[in-house]
Amino acid sequence: MSAQEEFFSGIPKIPYVPSAGPGDVMCFKHYNAEEVLMGRKMEDWLRFSVCYWHSFCGTGADPFGFQTLHRPWNEGTPMESAKRRLCAAFEFFTKLGVKYYTFHDRDMAPEGSTLQESNMNLDEITDLALQLQSRTGVKVLWVTCNLFAHPRYMNGAATNPDCHVLAYAGAQVKKGLDIAKKLGAENFVFWGGREGFLSIHNTDVAAELKHMASFFKMAVEYKEKIGLKCQFLIEPKPKEPCKHQYDYDAMSVIGFLKHYGLESHFKLNIEPNHTTLAGHSYEHDIVMASAFGMLGSVDSNTGSPDLGWDTDQFPMDIRNTTLVMKTIVEQGGLQPGGLNFDAKVRRESTDLEDLFIAHIGAMDAFARGLRNAVRIIEDGIITGMVKERYSSFSHGLGQKVEDGSASLEEMEAFIKKNGEPKVTSGKQEKYESIFNHYI
């Protein structure tokens, strides 16, 4: 492999051209990294990251069709192609102008026949990753371990009924945490695709949840032991591949963490495509996690609500990105998390430039969402209306409810004195009309 090999020849660093026309798709029309909004650069509000698995490991294959994406970096032995893939990825990161990437351990390096061989492969490839990070300034937003693809994990990893399998998962996570420290990862994600059940008849739910909590506690202890300075994140998903996954949605995960005393060690990595699979609106889990101070990062993708599975499409809906960015700005940002494009080009989008077009379009969509969110917040119209709607909790009995000092006896006395409450309009259509003004 030549150090000078160029995988995306003819594609320069993507420029910002706000005057570009509708057919100009190889430039940013809205994403201006240096633009300052509410005292912070756009790139610092958005903290974009490219995911390794879809963008560089994806083949376009699906359960009904073979590979359609034939990439020039997938040549040679598994280790040779892993190195070519990594060089192609960093060329892509720098030309796109993002500062972060994310990966699973088994995306980065091929799995060996033993744990020791897998770890050696990972060490060799991450040595190269460290060099490329140093050369380009691109950083790792988060690392995660693939605890769902290998046949050993068909009955789960941390929730497997066989402790031998759980031990293997623990050994794999131990190495993943070592790699996270080596590469300076700012976060570490746990996604439990197999942590759930297909049939309740052969499942001890209480035991599996307890074992998963113990697994997380071991990870916390090892993280502290090695001095790894990063945020732990859990990514909810209701189903697929399991019929029912324990990390169903944001509230399920938050309840689990609080029940087992883990809430101070973890936040959530929300993927909106997963949120809609749980039957919620696009922004629901982002809003709920933020309300509890648990929103740590966002896998920025979307799905098709009319389908019942995870399609991992690039986010292009400005309404969605505006609602997401409004929540993020209101909580003061996502750092050390970010917006990771856990999205894949369609299997029919076979040109290399399609990979750029997809990311550019999504980055522009979030840039527009950010600008919209800032205007909504700075204008303060919706915020003021919401504050007025809850104004009865700012004084008297309402204030006592707010601070937790009210009693049922006081409720009764208040009603005896004041009688039936007035009917007050929620003004939903007014809120929606005002919101649409900013879109």
Secondary structure by P-SEA (a helix, b strand, c coil): ccccccccccccccccccccccccccccccccccccccccccccccbbbbbccccccccccccccccccccccccccaaaaaaaaaaaaaaaaaaaccccccccccccccccccaaaaaaaaaaaaaaaaaaaaaccbbbccccccccccccccccccccccaaaaaaaaaaaaaaaaaaaaacccbbbbbccccccccccccaaaaaaaaaaaaaaaaaaaaaaaccbbbbbbbbbccccccccccccaaaaaaaaaaacccccbbbbccaaaaaaaccccaaaaaaaaaacccccccccccccccccccccccccaaaaaaaaaaaaaacccccccccccccccccccccaaaaaaaaaaaaaaaaaaaaaaaaaaaaaaaaaaaaaacccccaaaaaaaaccccaaaaaaaaaacccccccccaaaaaaaaaaaac
